[in-house]
Structures are given as structure tokens and as C-alpha cells.
Amino acid sequence: MNVTHHILDRVKARLPDRVDRANDLLGKALVATVVALGGLLLATLIL
């Protein structure tokens, strides 16, 4: 367990920008998906 945490810490220390960008993109993708699903749901309810 400690070994994996150590490796993860090393990777995060090396690639902080990439991790932040990936998290940002994931967040945006999640929001876009929720918005799209909400829009589809509204469209089906209206039509």
C-alpha cells in the first residue's frame, strides 16, 4: 500500500500540469454529458 502511494506521489510530482488538465477535461466532459442528457430528457418530455 505504501509503495503504491509512493509511486503515485512521484508520478503526481512529475506530471502536476497534466493531471490538472486531465481532471479539468474530465470535469468539463462530465458537465457536458449531464447537460446533454438533461437536454435530451427535456426534449423527450416536451415532444
C-alpha positions as CSV (number, residue, x, y, z in Angstrom):
1,M,0.0,0.0,0.0
2,N,2.8,2.4,1.0
3,V,4.7,1.5,-2.2
4,T,1.8,2.3,-4.5
5,H,1.2,5.6,-2.7
6,H,4.9,6.5,-3.0
7,I,4.8,5.7,-6.8
8,L,1.6,7.8,-7.2
9,D,3.2,10.7,-5.3
10,R,6.2,10.5,-7.6
11,V,4.0,10.5,-10.7
12,K,1.9,13.4,-9.5
13,A,5.0,15.4,-8.6
14,R,6.3,14.8,-12.2
15,L,3.1,15.5,-14.0
16,P,1.1,18.0,-12.0
17,D,0.1,20.1,-15.0
18,R,-1.1,17.1,-17.0
19,V,-3.0,15.7,-14.0
20,D,-4.7,19.1,-13.5
21,R,-5.6,19.3,-17.2
22,A,-6.9,15.8,-17.2
23,N,-9.1,16.5,-14.2
24,D,-10.3,19.7,-15.8
25,L,-11.2,18.0,-19.0
26,L,-12.9,15.2,-17.1
27,G,-14.9,17.7,-15.2
28,K,-15.9,19.6,-18.3
29,A,-16.8,16.3,-20.1
30,L,-19.0,15.3,-17.1
31,V,-20.8,18.6,-17.1
32,A,-21.3,18.5,-20.8
33,T,-22.7,14.9,-20.6
34,V,-25.1,15.9,-17.8
35,V,-26.2,19.0,-19.7
36,A,-26.7,16.9,-22.9
37,L,-28.7,14.2,-21.0
38,G,-30.8,16.9,-19.4
39,G,-31.5,18.5,-22.7
40,L,-32.5,15.1,-24.3
41,L,-34.8,14.4,-21.3
42,L,-36.4,17.8,-21.7
43,A,-36.8,17.3,-25.4
44,T,-38.4,13.9,-25.0
45,L,-40.8,15.3,-22.3
46,I,-41.8,18.2,-24.5
47,L,-42.1,16.2,-27.7
